[in-house]
Amino acid sequence: MDKIIIKDLLVRGIIGINDWERRRAQNILINIVISTDTRRAAETDHINDCVDYSKMSKKVMAHAESAQRLTVEALANDLAKLCLEDENAQKVVVRVEKPGAVRFAESVGVEIERSRDE
């Protein structure tokens, strides 16, 4: 299976369970790998046969900036569902991280994998 990669998409949104986390936006780092078959897109060279990573990135950003989820798990699941709305996406791996959330760690987060046939 071929892969479309969106790497280190940095957005700002409300995420977290603590009162101070709910008061102001913080950095959220998102990585997405979408499994798809790119053969048709390669043959036709047409964007309609591709997973449009530009549109996908914009949808992911808009959701992450507005969702105000309590947990990275919930946000990651939202984003996986959003990615699988694309008819060309068969499987997706989503990683959501909160940079600097834990002292002495560069970031903390979660990585999930979802497929169309689940």
SETOR-710377 format. One record per atom (N, C-alpha, C, O): residue number from 0; chain; atom name; x, y, z. Coordinates in Angstrom, 1 decimal, padded with zeros to 4 digits, always signed. Example, Ala and Ser with C-alpha at 12.3 -4.5 7.8 and 13.67 -1.06 7.14 Angstrom:
# SETOR-710377
> 0;A;N;+013.2;-005.7;+007.8
> 0;A;CA;+012.3;-004.5;+007.8
> 0;A;C;+013.2;-003.3;+007.8
> 0;A;O;+014.2;-003.3;+008.5
> 1;A;N;+012.8;-002.2;+007.1
> 1;A;CA;+013.7;-001.1;+007.1
> 1;A;C;+012.9;+000.0;+007.9
> 1;A;O;+013.4;+001.1;+008.0
This chain:
# SETOR-710377
> 0;A;N;+000.8;-001.2;+000.0
> 0;A;CA;+000.0;+000.0;+000.0
> 0;A;C;+000.9;+001.2;+000.0
> 0;A;O;+001.9;+001.3;+000.7
> 1;A;N;+000.5;+002.2;-000.8
> 1;A;CA;+001.2;+003.5;-000.9
> 1;A;C;+000.8;+004.4;+000.3
> 1;A;O;-000.2;+004.1;+001.0
> 2;A;N;+001.6;+005.4;+000.5
> 2;A;CA;+001.4;+006.3;+001.7
> 2;A;C;+001.5;+007.8;+001.3
> 2;A;O;+002.4;+008.2;+000.6
> 3;A;N;+000.6;+008.5;+001.9
> 3;A;CA;+000.6;+010.0;+001.8
> 3;A;C;+001.0;+010.4;+003.2
> 3;A;O;+000.4;+010.0;+004.2
> 4;A;N;+002.0;+011.3;+003.3
> 4;A;CA;+002.5;+011.7;+004.6
> 4;A;C;+002.3;+013.2;+004.8
> 4;A;O;+002.7;+014.0;+004.0
> 5;A;N;+001.7;+013.5;+006.0
> 5;A;CA;+001.7;+014.9;+006.4
> 5;A;C;+002.5;+014.9;+007.7
> 5;A;O;+002.1;+014.4;+008.7
> 6;A;N;+003.6;+015.6;+007.7
> 6;A;CA;+004.6;+015.5;+008.8
> 6;A;C;+004.7;+016.9;+009.5
> 6;A;O;+004.9;+017.9;+008.9
> 7;A;N;+004.6;+016.8;+010.8
> 7;A;CA;+004.9;+017.9;+011.8
> 7;A;C;+004.0;+019.1;+011.5
> 7;A;O;+004.5;+020.2;+011.4
> 8;A;N;+002.7;+018.9;+011.3
> 8;A;CA;+001.7;+019.9;+011.1
> 8;A;C;+001.5;+020.6;+012.5
> 8;A;O;+000.9;+019.9;+013.4
> 9;A;N;+001.9;+021.8;+012.7
> 9;A;CA;+001.8;+022.5;+014.0
> 9;A;C;+000.6;+023.4;+014.0
> 9;A;O;+000.5;+024.3;+013.1
> 10;A;N;-000.3;+023.2;+014.9
> 10;A;CA;-001.5;+024.0;+015.0
> 10;A;C;-001.6;+024.5;+016.5
> 10;A;O;-000.9;+024.0;+017.4
> 11;A;N;-002.5;+025.4;+016.7
> 11;A;CA;-002.7;+025.9;+018.1
> 11;A;C;-004.2;+025.7;+018.4
> 11;A;O;-005.1;+026.1;+017.7
> 12;A;N;-004.4;+025.1;+019.5
> 12;A;CA;-005.8;+024.8;+019.9
> 12;A;C;-005.9;+024.5;+021.4
> 12;A;O;-004.9;+024.4;+022.1
> 13;A;N;-007.1;+024.5;+021.9
> 13;A;CA;-007.4;+024.2;+023.3
> 13;A;C;-007.5;+022.7;+023.4
> 13;A;O;-008.2;+022.0;+022.8
> 14;A;N;-006.6;+022.1;+024.3
> 14;A;CA;-006.6;+020.7;+024.5
> 14;A;C;-006.0;+020.5;+025.9
> 14;A;O;-005.0;+021.1;+026.3
> 15;A;N;-006.6;+019.6;+026.7
> 15;A;CA;-006.2;+019.3;+028.0
> 15;A;C;-007.3;+019.3;+029.1
> 15;A;O;-008.4;+019.8;+028.8
> 16;A;N;-007.0;+018.7;+030.2
> 16;A;CA;-008.0;+018.6;+031.2
> 16;A;C;-007.9;+019.6;+032.4
> 16;A;O;-008.8;+019.8;+033.1
> 17;A;N;-006.7;+020.3;+032.4
> 17;A;CA;-006.5;+021.2;+033.5
> 17;A;C;-007.1;+022.6;+033.2
> 17;A;O;-007.2;+023.0;+032.0
> 18;A;N;-007.6;+023.3;+034.2
> 18;A;CA;-008.2;+024.6;+034.0
> 18;A;C;-007.3;+025.5;+033.1
> 18;A;O;-007.8;+026.2;+032.2
> 19;A;N;-006.0;+025.6;+033.5
> 19;A;CA;-005.1;+026.5;+032.7
> 19;A;C;-004.9;+026.1;+031.3
> 19;A;O;-004.7;+026.9;+030.4
> 20;A;N;-005.1;+024.8;+031.0
> 20;A;CA;-005.0;+024.3;+029.6
> 20;A;C;-006.3;+024.7;+028.8
> 20;A;O;-006.2;+024.8;+027.5
> 21;A;N;-007.4;+025.0;+029.5
> 21;A;CA;-008.6;+025.3;+028.8
> 21;A;C;-008.8;+026.8;+028.6
> 21;A;O;-009.7;+027.2;+027.8
> 22;A;N;-007.9;+027.6;+029.1
> 22;A;CA;-008.0;+029.1;+029.0
> 22;A;C;-007.3;+029.6;+027.8
> 22;A;O;-007.7;+030.7;+027.3
> 23;A;N;-006.3;+028.9;+027.3
> 23;A;CA;-005.6;+029.5;+026.1
> 23;A;C;-005.1;+028.4;+025.2
> 23;A;O;-004.8;+027.3;+025.6
> 24;A;N;-005.0;+028.7;+023.9
> 24;A;CA;-004.5;+027.7;+022.9
> 24;A;C;-003.0;+027.4;+023.2
> 24;A;O;-002.2;+028.2;+023.6
> 25;A;N;-002.7;+026.1;+022.9
> 25;A;CA;-001.3;+025.7;+023.0
> 25;A;C;-001.0;+024.9;+021.7
> 25;A;O;-001.8;+024.6;+020.9
> 26;A;N;+000.3;+024.7;+021.6
> 26;A;CA;+000.8;+024.0;+020.4
> 26;A;C;+000.3;+022.5;+020.4
> 26;A;O;+000.4;+021.9;+021.4
> 27;A;N;-000.1;+022.1;+019.2
> 27;A;CA;-000.4;+020.7;+019.0
> 27;A;C;+000.3;+020.2;+017.7
> 27;A;O;+000.2;+020.9;+016.7
> 28;A;N;+001.1;+019.2;+017.8
> 28;A;CA;+001.8;+018.7;+016.7
> 28;A;C;+001.2;+017.4;+016.2
> 28;A;O;+000.9;+016.5;+016.9
> 29;A;N;+000.9;+017.4;+014.9
> 29;A;CA;+000.1;+016.4;+014.2
> 29;A;C;+000.9;+015.7;+013.1
> 29;A;O;+001.5;+016.4;+012.3
> 30;A;N;+001.0;+014.4;+013.1
> 30;A;CA;+001.6;+013.6;+012.0
> 30;A;C;+000.5;+012.6;+011.5
> 30;A;O;-000.1;+012.0;+012.3
> 31;A;N;+000.4;+012.5;+010.2
> 31;A;CA;-000.6;+011.7;+009.6
> 31;A;C;+000.1;+010.9;+008.5
> 31;A;O;+000.8;+011.4;+007.6
> 32;A;N;-000.2;+009.6;+008.4
> 32;A;CA;+000.2;+008.7;+007.3
> 32;A;C;-001.1;+008.1;+006.8
> 32;A;O;-001.7;+007.3;+007.5
> 33;A;N;-001.4;+008.3;+005.6
> 33;A;CA;-002.7;+007.8;+004.9
> 33;A;C;-002.2;+006.7;+003.9
> 33;A;O;-001.5;+007.0;+003.0
> 34;A;N;-002.7;+005.5;+004.1
> 34;A;CA;-002.5;+004.5;+003.2
> 34;A;C;-003.5;+004.5;+002.1
> 34;A;O;-004.7;+004.6;+002.3
> 35;A;N;-003.0;+004.4;+000.8
> 35;A;CA;-003.9;+004.6;-000.3
> 35;A;C;-003.2;+003.9;-001.5
> 35;A;O;-002.0;+003.5;-001.4
> 36;A;N;-003.9;+003.7;-002.6
> 36;A;CA;-003.3;+003.1;-003.8
> 36;A;C;-003.2;+004.3;-004.8
> 36;A;O;-004.2;+004.9;-005.2
> 37;A;N;-001.9;+004.6;-005.1
> 37;A;CA;-001.7;+005.8;-005.9
> 37;A;C;-001.5;+005.5;-007.4
> 37;A;O;-001.2;+006.3;-008.2
> 38;A;N;-001.8;+004.2;-007.8
> 38;A;CA;-001.6;+003.8;-009.2
> 38;A;C;-002.5;+004.6;-010.1
> 38;A;O;-002.0;+005.1;-011.2
> 39;A;N;-003.7;+004.7;-009.8
> 39;A;CA;-004.6;+005.4;-010.7
> 39;A;C;-004.2;+006.9;-010.8
> 39;A;O;-004.2;+007.5;-011.9
> 40;A;N;-003.9;+007.5;-009.7
> 40;A;CA;-003.4;+008.9;-009.7
> 40;A;C;-002.2;+009.1;-010.5
> 40;A;O;-002.0;+010.1;-011.2
> 41;A;N;-001.3;+008.1;-010.5
> 41;A;CA;-000.1;+008.1;-011.3
> 41;A;C;-000.4;+008.0;-012.8
> 41;A;O;+000.3;+008.7;-013.6
> 42;A;N;-001.4;+007.2;-013.1
> 42;A;CA;-001.7;+007.0;-014.5
> 42;A;C;-002.4;+008.3;-015.1
> 42;A;O;-002.1;+008.7;-016.1
> 43;A;N;-003.4;+008.8;-014.3
> 43;A;CA;-004.2;+009.9;-014.8
> 43;A;C;-003.5;+011.3;-014.5
> 43;A;O;-003.8;+012.3;-015.3
> 44;A;N;-002.7;+011.4;-013.5
> 44;A;CA;-002.0;+012.6;-013.1
> 44;A;C;-003.1;+013.7;-012.8
> 44;A;O;-002.9;+014.9;-013.1
> 45;A;N;-004.2;+013.2;-012.2
> 45;A;CA;-005.3;+014.1;-011.9
> 45;A;C;-005.5;+014.2;-010.4
> 45;A;O;-005.6;+013.1;-009.7
> 46;A;N;-005.7;+015.3;-009.8
> 46;A;CA;-005.9;+015.5;-008.4
> 46;A;C;-007.1;+014.8;-007.8
> 46;A;O;-007.1;+014.4;-006.7
> 47;A;N;-008.1;+014.6;-008.7
> 47;A;CA;-009.3;+013.9;-008.2
> 47;A;C;-009.1;+012.4;-007.9
> 47;A;O;-009.9;+011.8;-007.2
> 48;A;N;-008.0;+011.9;-008.4
> 48;A;CA;-007.6;+010.5;-008.1
> 48;A;C;-006.6;+010.4;-007.0
> 48;A;O;-006.1;+009.3;-006.7
> 49;A;N;-006.3;+011.5;-006.3
> 49;A;CA;-005.3;+011.5;-005.3
> 49;A;C;-006.0;+011.8;-003.9
> 49;A;O;-007.1;+012.3;-003.9
> 50;A;N;-005.3;+011.5;-002.9
> 50;A;CA;-005.6;+012.1;-001.6
> 50;A;C;-005.0;+013.5;-001.6
> 50;A;O;-003.8;+013.6;-001.7
> 51;A;N;-005.8;+014.5;-001.6
> 51;A;CA;-005.3;+015.9;-001.7
> 51;A;C;-004.8;+016.3;-000.4
> 51;A;O;-005.5;+016.7;+000.5
> 52;A;N;-003.5;+016.2;-000.2
> 52;A;CA;-002.9;+016.5;+001.1
> 52;A;C;-003.0;+018.0;+001.5
> 52;A;O;-003.0;+018.3;+002.7
> 53;A;N;-003.2;+018.9;+000.6
> 53;A;CA;-003.4;+020.3;+000.9
> 53;A;C;-004.8;+020.5;+001.6
> 53;A;O;-004.9;+021.1;+002.6
> 54;A;N;-005.8;+019.9;+000.9
> 54;A;CA;-007.1;+020.0;+001.5
> 54;A;C;-007.2;+019.3;+002.8
> 54;A;O;-007.9;+019.7;+003.7
> 55;A;N;-006.6;+018.1;+002.8
> 55;A;CA;-006.6;+017.3;+004.1
> 55;A;C;-006.0;+018.1;+005.2
> 55;A;O;-006.5;+018.1;+006.3
> 56;A;N;-004.8;+018.7;+005.0
> 56;A;CA;-004.1;+019.5;+006.0
> 56;A;C;-005.0;+020.6;+006.5
> 56;A;O;-005.1;+020.9;+007.7
> 57;A;N;-005.7;+021.3;+005.6
> 57;A;CA;-006.6;+022.4;+006.0
> 57;A;C;-007.7;+021.9;+006.9
> 57;A;O;-008.1;+022.5;+007.9
> 58;A;N;-008.3;+020.7;+006.5
> 58;A;CA;-009.4;+020.2;+007.3
> 58;A;C;-008.9;+019.8;+008.7
> 58;A;O;-009.6;+020.0;+009.7
> 59;A;N;-007.8;+019.1;+008.7
> 59;A;CA;-007.2;+018.7;+010.0
> 59;A;C;-006.9;+019.9;+010.9
> 59;A;O;-007.2;+019.9;+012.1
> 60;A;N;-006.3;+020.9;+010.3
> 60;A;CA;-006.0;+022.1;+011.1
> 60;A;C;-007.2;+022.8;+011.6
> 60;A;O;-007.3;+023.1;+012.8
> 61;A;N;-008.2;+023.0;+010.8
> 61;A;CA;-009.5;+023.6;+011.2
> 61;A;C;-010.1;+022.9;+012.4
> 61;A;O;-010.6;+023.5;+013.3
> 62;A;N;-010.1;+021.5;+012.3
> 62;A;CA;-010.7;+020.7;+013.4
> 62;A;C;-009.9;+020.8;+014.6
> 62;A;O;-010.5;+021.1;+015.7
> 63;A;N;-008.6;+020.7;+014.5
> 63;A;CA;-007.7;+020.7;+015.7
> 63;A;C;-007.8;+022.0;+016.4
> 63;A;O;-007.7;+022.1;+017.6
> 64;A;N;-007.9;+023.1;+015.6
> 64;A;CA;-008.0;+024.5;+016.2
> 64;A;C;-009.3;+024.8;+016.9
> 64;A;O;-009.4;+025.7;+017.7
> 65;A;N;-010.4;+024.1;+016.5
> 65;A;CA;-011.7;+024.4;+017.0
> 65;A;C;-012.3;+023.4;+017.9
> 65;A;O;-013.3;+023.7;+018.6
> 66;A;N;-011.8;+022.2;+018.0
> 66;A;CA;-012.5;+021.1;+018.6
> 66;A;C;-012.5;+021.2;+020.2
> 66;A;O;-013.5;+020.8;+020.8
> 67;A;N;-011.5;+021.8;+020.7
> 67;A;CA;-011.4;+021.9;+022.2
> 67;A;C;-011.6;+020.6;+023.0
> 67;A;O;-012.4;+020.6;+023.9
> 68;A;N;-010.9;+019.6;+022.5
> 68;A;CA;-011.0;+018.3;+023.1
> 68;A;C;-010.2;+018.2;+024.5
> 68;A;O;-009.3;+019.0;+024.7
> 69;A;N;-010.6;+017.4;+025.3
> 69;A;CA;-009.9;+017.2;+026.6
> 69;A;C;-008.7;+016.4;+026.5
> 69;A;O;-007.7;+016.6;+027.2
> 70;A;N;-008.7;+015.3;+025.6
> 70;A;CA;-007.6;+014.4;+025.5
> 70;A;C;-007.0;+014.3;+024.1
> 70;A;O;-007.7;+014.6;+023.1
> 71;A;N;-005.8;+014.0;+024.0
> 71;A;CA;-005.1;+013.8;+022.7
> 71;A;C;-005.7;+012.6;+022.0
> 71;A;O;-005.8;+012.5;+020.8
> 72;A;N;-006.2;+011.6;+022.8
> 72;A;CA;-006.8;+010.4;+022.3
> 72;A;C;-008.1;+010.7;+021.5
> 72;A;O;-008.3;+010.2;+020.4
> 73;A;N;-008.9;+011.6;+022.1
> 73;A;CA;-010.1;+012.0;+021.4
> 73;A;C;-009.8;+012.8;+020.2
> 73;A;O;-010.5;+012.6;+019.1
> 74;A;N;-008.9;+013.7;+020.2
> 74;A;CA;-008.5;+014.5;+019.0
> 74;A;C;-008.0;+013.6;+017.9
> 74;A;O;-008.3;+013.7;+016.8
> 75;A;N;-007.1;+012.7;+018.3
> 75;A;CA;-006.5;+011.7;+017.3
> 75;A;C;-007.6;+010.9;+016.6
> 75;A;O;-007.6;+010.7;+015.4
> 76;A;N;-008.6;+010.5;+017.4
> 76;A;CA;-009.7;+009.7;+016.8
> 76;A;C;-010.5;+010.5;+015.9
> 76;A;O;-010.9;+010.1;+014.8
> 77;A;N;-010.8;+011.8;+016.3
> 77;A;CA;-011.5;+012.7;+015.4
> 77;A;C;-010.8;+012.9;+014.0
> 77;A;O;-011.4;+012.8;+013.0
> 78;A;N;-009.5;+013.1;+014.1
> 78;A;CA;-008.7;+013.3;+012.9
> 78;A;C;-008.6;+012.1;+012.0
> 78;A;O;-008.6;+012.2;+010.8
> 79;A;N;-008.6;+010.9;+012.6
> 79;A;CA;-008.6;+009.6;+011.9
> 79;A;C;-009.9;+009.5;+011.1
> 79;A;O;-009.9;+009.2;+009.9
> 80;A;N;-011.0;+009.8;+011.8
> 80;A;CA;-012.3;+009.7;+011.1
> 80;A;C;-012.4;+010.7;+009.9
> 80;A;O;-012.9;+010.4;+008.8
> 81;A;N;-011.9;+011.9;+010.2
> 81;A;CA;-011.9;+012.9;+009.1
> 81;A;C;-011.1;+012.5;+007.9
> 81;A;O;-011.5;+012.7;+006.8
> 82;A;N;-009.9;+011.9;+008.1
> 82;A;CA;-009.0;+011.4;+007.0
> 82;A;C;-009.7;+010.3;+006.2
> 82;A;O;-009.6;+010.2;+005.0
> 83;A;N;-010.4;+009.4;+007.0
> 83;A;CA;-011.1;+008.3;+006.3
> 83;A;C;-012.3;+008.7;+005.5
> 83;A;O;-012.9;+007.8;+004.8
> 84;A;N;-012.7;+009.9;+005.7
> 84;A;CA;-013.9;+010.4;+004.8
> 84;A;C;-013.4;+010.5;+003.4
> 84;A;O;-014.3;+010.4;+002.5
> 85;A;N;-012.2;+010.6;+003.1
> 85;A;CA;-011.7;+010.7;+001.7
> 85;A;C;-011.8;+009.2;+001.2
> 85;A;O;-011.2;+008.3;+001.7
> 86;A;N;-012.5;+009.1;+000.0
> 86;A;CA;-012.7;+007.8;-000.5
> 86;A;C;-011.5;+007.1;-001.0
> 86;A;O;-011.5;+005.8;-001.1
> 87;A;N;-010.4;+007.8;-001.2
> 87;A;CA;-009.1;+007.1;-001.6
> 87;A;C;-008.3;+006.7;-000.4
> 87;A;O;-007.3;+005.9;-000.5
> 88;A;N;-008.7;+007.1;+000.8
> 88;A;CA;-007.9;+006.7;+002.0
> 88;A;C;-008.4;+005.3;+002.5
> 88;A;O;-009.6;+005.1;+002.7
> 89;A;N;-007.5;+004.3;+002.7
> 89;A;CA;-007.9;+003.0;+003.1
> 89;A;C;-007.6;+002.8;+004.6
> 89;A;O;-008.3;+002.1;+005.3
> 90;A;N;-006.5;+003.4;+005.1
> 90;A;CA;-006.0;+003.3;+006.4
> 90;A;C;-005.3;+004.6;+006.8
> 90;A;O;-004.7;+005.3;+005.9
> 91;A;N;-005.3;+004.9;+008.1
> 91;A;CA;-004.6;+006.1;+008.5
> 91;A;C;-003.9;+005.8;+009.9
> 91;A;O;-004.5;+005.2;+010.8
> 92;A;N;-002.8;+006.4;+010.0
> 92;A;CA;-002.1;+006.5;+011.3
> 92;A;C;-002.0;+007.9;+011.7
> 92;A;O;-001.5;+008.8;+010.9
> 93;A;N;-002.5;+008.3;+012.9
> 93;A;CA;-002.5;+009.7;+013.3
> 93;A;C;-001.7;+009.7;+014.6
> 93;A;O;-002.0;+009.0;+015.6
> 94;A;N;-000.8;+010.7;+014.7
> 94;A;CA;-000.1;+010.9;+015.9
> 94;A;C;-000.4;+012.4;+016.3
> 94;A;O;-000.2;+013.3;+015.6
> 95;A;N;-000.8;+012.5;+017.6
> 95;A;CA;-001.1;+013.9;+018.1
> 95;A;C;-000.2;+014.0;+019.4
> 95;A;O;-000.2;+013.2;+020.3
> 96;A;N;+000.6;+015.1;+019.4
> 96;A;CA;+001.5;+015.4;+020.5
> 96;A;C;+001.3;+016.8;+021.0
> 96;A;O;+000.9;+017.7;+020.3
> 97;A;N;+001.6;+016.9;+022.3
> 97;A;CA;+001.6;+018.2;+023.0
> 97;A;C;+003.0;+018.5;+023.4
> 97;A;O;+003.5;+018.0;+024.4
> 98;A;N;+003.7;+019.3;+022.6
> 98;A;CA;+005.1;+019.7;+022.9
> 98;A;C;+005.2;+020.4;+024.2
> 98;A;O;+004.4;+021.3;+024.5
> 99;A;N;+006.2;+020.0;+025.0
> 99;A;CA;+006.4;+020.7;+026.3
> 99;A;C;+005.4;+020.4;+027.4
> 99;A;O;+005.4;+021.1;+028.4
> 100;A;N;+004.5;+019.5;+027.2
> 100;A;CA;+003.5;+019.2;+028.2
> 100;A;C;+004.0;+018.6;+029.5
> 100;A;O;+003.4;+018.8;+030.5
> 101;A;N;+005.1;+017.9;+029.4
> 101;A;CA;+005.7;+017.2;+030.5
> 101;A;C;+007.1;+017.7;+030.7
> 101;A;O;+007.9;+017.7;+029.7
> 102;A;N;+007.4;+018.1;+031.9
> 102;A;CA;+008.8;+018.5;+032.1
> 102;A;C;+009.8;+017.5;+031.8
> 102;A;O;+009.6;+016.3;+032.1
> 103;A;N;+010.9;+017.9;+031.1
> 103;A;CA;+012.0;+017.1;+030.7
> 103;A;C;+011.7;+016.2;+029.5
> 103;A;O;+012.5;+015.3;+029.1
> 104;A;N;+010.5;+016.3;+028.9
> 104;A;CA;+010.1;+015.6;+027.7
> 104;A;C;+009.9;+016.6;+026.6
> 104;A;O;+009.2;+017.6;+026.8
> 105;A;N;+010.4;+016.3;+025.4
> 105;A;CA;+010.1;+017.2;+024.3
> 105;A;C;+008.6;+017.3;+024.0
> 105;A;O;+008.1;+018.3;+023.7
> 106;A;N;+007.9;+016.1;+024.0
> 106;A;CA;+006.5;+016.1;+023.8
> 106;A;C;+005.9;+014.8;+024.4
> 106;A;O;+006.6;+013.9;+024.7
> 107;A;N;+004.6;+014.8;+024.5
> 107;A;CA;+003.9;+013.6;+024.9
> 107;A;C;+002.7;+013.5;+023.9
> 107;A;O;+002.2;+014.5;+023.4
> 108;A;N;+002.2;+012.3;+023.7
> 108;A;CA;+001.1;+012.2;+022.8
> 108;A;C;+000.6;+010.8;+022.6
> 108;A;O;+000.9;+009.9;+023.4
> 109;A;N;-000.1;+010.6;+021.6
> 109;A;CA;-000.7;+009.3;+021.3
> 109;A;C;-000.6;+009.0;+019.8
> 109;A;O;-000.7;+010.0;+019.0
> 110;A;N;-000.5;+007.8;+019.4
> 110;A;CA;-000.5;+007.4;+018.0
> 110;A;C;-001.6;+006.3;+017.8
> 110;A;O;-001.6;+005.3;+018.5
> 111;A;N;-002.5;+006.5;+016.9
> 111;A;CA;-003.6;+005.5;+016.7
> 111;A;C;-003.6;+005.1;+015.2
> 111;A;O;-003.1;+005.8;+014.3
> 112;A;N;-004.1;+004.0;+014.9
> 112;A;CA;-004.3;+003.4;+013.6
> 112;A;C;-005.7;+003.0;+013.4
> 112;A;O;-006.3;+002.3;+014.2
> 113;A;N;-006.3;+003.5;+012.3
> 113;A;CA;-007.7;+003.1;+012.0
> 113;A;C;-007.8;+002.8;+010.5
> 113;A;O;-007.0;+003.3;+009.7
> 114;A;N;-008.7;+001.9;+010.1
> 114;A;CA;-008.9;+001.6;+008.7
> 114;A;C;-010.3;+001.7;+008.3
> 114;A;O;-011.3;+001.7;+009.2
> 115;A;N;-010.5;+001.8;+007.0
> 115;A;CA;-011.9;+001.9;+006.5
> 115;A;C;-012.8;+000.8;+006.8
> 115;A;O;-014.0;+000.9;+007.0
> 116;A;N;-012.2;-000.4;+007.0
> 116;A;CA;-013.0;-001.6;+007.2
> 116;A;C;-013.3;-001.9;+008.7
> 116;A;O;-013.7;-003.0;+009.0
> 117;A;N;-013.0;-001.0;+009.6
> 117;A;CA;-013.3;-001.2;+011.0
> 117;A;C;-014.7;-000.9;+011.3
> 117;A;O;-015.1;-001.0;+012.5
